[in-house]
């Protein structure tokens, strides 16, 4: 992990990304501050407006950036930044057993590879890989981006997403504090998630880019699931090559991007919970995983192995 401080003034603001690439080449993220009107800059909070050059500025001055994380995967996986999820059916009734074995998680030719295999292992019929920065690296507000070649083999569910590092107390969601049955445990999605991208093999041209969170429904007198963002429809399968997936996460808004173009947006003010706390105003960590089955269609062992390849992962914060 490298810490870098740079100025964004003078970088090439016109972004012309290719839809895919034969290899894990990198691309610019300089479009994050482009704007046409002041409202385009509200994601960065108070005092930020659209400057004369079509860039967001704070107090009339160009904004600078801190690059918090820059993983290019040109060597072994960094244990300071990444840990492994391990176990069977960690989420959603998936069919895989996540392992930390080199057969399932490794780096190759400048990419992190998560490989799903059809094999009997610890009572499961599939194995796969999932890495997380939980307990190692988290951040609040900024730009998170990755260049990913996702699979579309039967039963695959690749995902790149964020989860809160320290969820809030369960008591926050007790309409009647004296009745513990009215409380919703402090677990997903109560304190929010940000799905930068996920797709399911039965719909390989549909990329889900959304956030889930818990919110109190006065009419029902209960906590319900809120969801914002949406599904981005592609012209070809996610498996057509490398693509750039990103989120610009500010104090007031979350914007999703696909290959440099904004695809979804979310005004986080609607996610405010009963006592005025915004679940998206706290540190989140990063997960990259390749699920098998679960929310995706049932897997076909003849279609495996399958791989999800990540050419880079970057996190930037603006001043």
C-alpha positions in Angstrom: 0.0 0.0 0.0 1.4 3.4 -1.0 0.4 6.8 0.4 0.7 9.5 -2.2 -0.3 13.2 -2.2 -0.8 14.8 -5.6 -2.5 17.8 -7.1 -5.3 17.3 -9.6 -4.6 20.6 -11.4 -3.4 20.0 -14.9 -4.3 16.3 -15.2 -6.1 15.2 -18.4 -9.7 15.7 -17.6 -11.2 14.3 -20.8 -11.5 10.6 -20.2 -11.8 8.2 -23.1 -11.8 4.7 -21.7 -12.1 1.6 -23.9 -14.9 -0.7 -23.1 -12.5 -3.6 -22.5 -8.9 -4.5 -22.9 -7.0 -7.6 -23.7 -4.9 -7.1 -20.6 -5.0 -5.5 -17.2 -3.9 -2.1 -18.3 -4.6 0.9 -16.0 -6.7 4.0 -16.7 -7.1 7.5 -15.4 -9.6 8.4 -12.7 -9.3 12.1 -13.3 -12.9 12.5 -14.3 -14.1 12.5 -10.6 -14.1 16.3 -10.3 -15.6 17.1 -13.7 -18.8 19.2 -13.5 -21.3 21.2 -15.5 -23.1 22.9 -12.6 -22.6 23.4 -8.8 -25.0 20.5 -8.1 -22.5 18.1 -9.7 -20.1 18.9 -6.9 -22.4 18.5 -4.0 -21.1 15.0 -3.4 -18.0 16.6 -1.9 -19.9 18.6 0.7 -20.1 22.3 1.8 -18.2 25.0 -0.1 -17.6 23.0 -3.3 -18.8 24.5 -6.6 -18.3 24.0 -10.3 -15.3 26.2 -11.5 -14.9 27.9 -14.8 -12.8 25.1 -16.2 -15.5 22.5 -15.6 -13.9 21.1 -12.4 -15.1 21.1 -8.9 -13.3 23.6 -6.7 -13.4 24.4 -3.0 -13.3 28.1 -2.1 -12.2 28.9 -5.7 -9.2 26.6 -5.4 -8.5 23.4 -7.2 -9.1 20.4 -4.9 -6.2 18.1 -4.1 -6.3 14.4 -3.4 -4.8 11.8 -1.1 -4.3 8.4 -2.6 -5.0 6.1 0.3 -4.6 2.8 -1.4 -3.0 1.8 -4.7 -2.8 -2.0 -5.2 -1.5 -3.0 -8.6 -1.2 -6.8 -7.7 2.3 -7.0 -9.3 3.5 -9.2 -6.5 2.1 -11.4 -3.7 -1.1 -10.3 -2.0 -0.3 -7.8 0.7 -1.2 -9.2 4.1 -1.1 -5.8 5.7 -4.1 -4.7 3.5 -5.9 -8.0 2.7 -7.3 -10.9 4.7 -9.3 -13.9 3.6 -12.8 -14.9 4.2 -13.0 -18.6 4.9 -15.9 -21.0 5.3 -18.9 -22.5 3.7 -21.9 -20.5 2.5 -20.7 -17.3 4.1 -23.6 -15.4 2.6 -26.8 -16.0 0.6 -26.8 -19.8 0.7 -23.8 -19.9 -1.7 -22.5 -23.3 -2.8 -18.8 -22.5 -2.4 -16.3 -22.9 0.5 -14.1 -19.8 0.6 -10.5 -20.8 1.3 -7.1 -19.0 1.6 -5.4 -21.6 -0.6 -3.3 -20.6 -3.5 -5.6 -22.7 -5.7 -8.4 -20.1 -5.0 -6.6 -16.8 -4.4 -3.4 -15.8 -6.1 -1.7 -13.1 -8.2 -0.8 -13.6 -11.8 0.5 -11.3 -14.5 -0.4 -8.1 -12.6 -3.8 -9.2 -11.5 -5.5 -10.6 -8.3 -7.2 -13.9 -9.3 -10.1 -15.4 -7.5 -10.7 -18.9 -8.9 -13.8 -21.0 -8.3 -13.3 -24.8 -8.7 -15.8 -27.7 -8.8 -14.3 -29.9 -6.1 -15.4 -31.6 -2.9 -13.9 -29.7 0.0 -15.0 -29.7 3.7 -18.5 -30.8 2.8 -19.0 -28.3 -0.1 -18.9 -29.1 -3.8 -17.2 -25.9 -4.9 -14.4 -23.8 -3.6 -13.6 -20.1 -4.3 -11.9 -17.0 -3.1 -12.9 -13.9 -1.2 -10.6 -11.2 0.1 -11.4 -8.3 2.5 -9.7 -5.3 4.0 -11.8 -5.6 7.2 -9.6 -4.9 10.2 -6.8 -3.7 8.0 -8.0 -0.8 5.8 -11.1 1.3 5.9 -12.1 4.8 4.8 -15.0 7.3 4.9 -15.9 9.1 1.7 -13.8 9.1 -1.4 -13.4 7.3 -4.7 -13.0 3.5 -4.8 -12.2 1.9 -8.2 -11.1 -1.4 -9.6 -10.4 -2.8 -13.1 -12.1 -6.2 -13.2 -12.5 -9.0 -15.7 -15.6 -10.8 -14.3 -16.7 -14.3 -15.3 -20.1 -15.3 -16.6 -19.9 -19.1 -16.2 -23.0 -20.8 -14.9 -23.6 -20.1 -11.3 -20.9 -17.4 -10.9 -21.6 -14.2 -8.8 -18.5 -11.9 -8.9 -18.7 -8.9 -6.5 -16.8 -5.7 -5.5 -18.4 -4.0 -2.6 -18.0 -2.1 0.7 -19.3 -2.9 4.2 -19.2 -0.8 7.4 -16.1 -1.4 9.5 -17.9 -0.9 12.8 -21.7 -1.3 12.6 -23.9 0.7 14.9 -25.6 -0.7 18.0 -28.6 -2.9 17.6 -30.4 -0.7 20.2 -30.6 1.9 17.5 -33.3 -0.1 15.8 -35.5 -0.9 18.8 -38.9 0.8 18.4 -39.6 -0.3 22.0 -36.4 -0.6 24.0 -38.2 -2.7 26.6 -39.1 -5.3 24.0 -36.0 -7.0 22.6 -38.1 -8.8 20.0 -38.5 -5.4 18.3 -34.8 -4.9 17.8 -33.0 -5.7 14.5 -29.5 -7.1 15.0 -26.7 -4.8 13.9 -25.9 -6.8 10.8 -26.2 -6.4 7.0 -27.9 -4.4 5.7 -28.9 -2.3 8.7 -25.8 -0.2 8.7 -25.5 -0.1 4.9 -23.5 -1.6 2.1 -22.2 -0.1 -1.2 -22.1 -2.6 -4.1 -19.7 -1.1 -6.6 -20.5 -4.0 -8.9 -22.0 -7.5 -8.9 -23.5 -9.6 -11.5 -25.2 -13.0 -11.8 -24.4 -15.5 -14.5 -28.0 -15.7 -15.8 -27.9 -12.0 -16.6 -24.3 -11.3 -17.6 -25.1 -7.9 -19.2 -26.8 -6.7 -16.0 -24.5 -5.1 -13.4 -26.0 -4.3 -10.1 -24.7 -1.0 -8.7 -26.6 -0.2 -5.5 -26.7 0.4 -1.8 -28.8 -1.4 0.9 -29.5 0.0 4.4 -32.0 -0.4 7.2 -34.6 2.3 7.7 -37.6 2.7 10.0 -41.0 2.5 8.4 -43.4 4.5 10.6 -46.5 2.8 9.1 -45.2 -0.7 9.8 -43.5 0.2 13.1 -40.5 -1.8 12.0 -37.1 -1.6 10.3 -37.3 -2.4 6.6 -34.7 -2.7 3.9 -34.0 0.4 1.8 -32.2 0.2 -1.5 -30.9 2.9 -3.9 -28.9 2.8 -7.1 -29.9 0.3 -9.7 -28.9 -2.1 -12.5 -26.7 -0.9 -15.3 -27.4 -2.6 -18.6 -24.3 -3.4 -20.7 -24.1 -4.0 -24.5 -22.1 -7.2 -23.9 -21.3 -9.7 -21.2 -19.1 -8.6 -18.2 -16.8 -11.4 -19.4 -16.0 -9.6 -22.6 -12.9 -8.1 -21.0 -11.6 -5.8 -18.4 -13.9 -3.0 -17.3 -13.6 -0.1 -14.8 -16.0 -0.1 -11.9 -16.1 2.8 -9.4 -18.0 4.6 -6.8 -17.6 8.3 -5.8 -18.8 8.4 -2.2 -19.3 11.8 -0.7 -21.0 13.3 2.4 -24.3 13.8 0.6 -24.3 11.5 -2.4 -23.0 8.2 -3.9 -22.4 8.0 -7.6 -21.6 4.8 -9.5 -19.4 4.6 -12.7 -18.9 2.0 -15.4 -16.0 2.5 -17.8 -15.8 6.2 -16.8 -19.5 7.0 -17.3 -21.8 7.8 -14.4 -24.5 5.2 -14.3 -26.4 5.4 -11.0 -26.7 8.0 -8.2 -28.0 8.0 -4.6 -28.9 10.9 -2.4 -27.9 9.5 1.0 -30.2 11.9 2.9 -33.0 9.4 2.3 -31.1 6.8 4.3 -31.1 8.8 7.5 -32.2 6.5 10.3 -34.7 7.5 13.1 -32.3 9.6 15.2 -30.7 11.4 12.2 -27.6 9.2 11.8 -26.6 8.6 8.2 -25.4 5.0 7.9 -23.0 6.0 5.1 -21.1 8.5 7.3 -18.7 6.0 8.8 -15.7 4.0 7.8 -16.3 1.1 5.3 -13.9 -1.7 4.3 -13.6 -3.4 0.9 -14.6 -6.9 -0.2 -13.8 -8.7 -3.5 -15.3 -12.2 -3.9 -16.4 -14.8 -6.5 -19.5 -16.5 -5.2 -20.9 -19.7 -6.6 -24.7 -20.3 -6.6 -26.7 -18.6 -3.9 -28.3 -15.5 -5.5 -27.0 -16.7 -8.9 -28.4 -19.7 -10.8 -27.4 -23.2 -9.7 -23.8 -23.9 -10.9 -22.9 -26.5 -13.5 -19.6 -28.3 -12.5 -18.8 -28.7 -16.2 -18.4 -24.9 -16.5 -15.6 -24.8 -13.9 -13.0 -23.5 -13.2 -14.0 -19.8 -13.4 -11.9 -16.8 -12.6 -12.4 -13.2 -11.5 -9.4 -11.1 -12.3 -8.7 -7.6 -10.7 -6.0 -5.5 -12.3 -5.9 -2.8 -9.7 -7.7 -1.5 -6.7 -7.4 2.2 -5.7 -8.9 4.5 -3.1 -8.6 8.3 -3.2 -9.9 11.0 -0.9 -10.3 14.6 -1.8 -9.6 17.6 0.5 
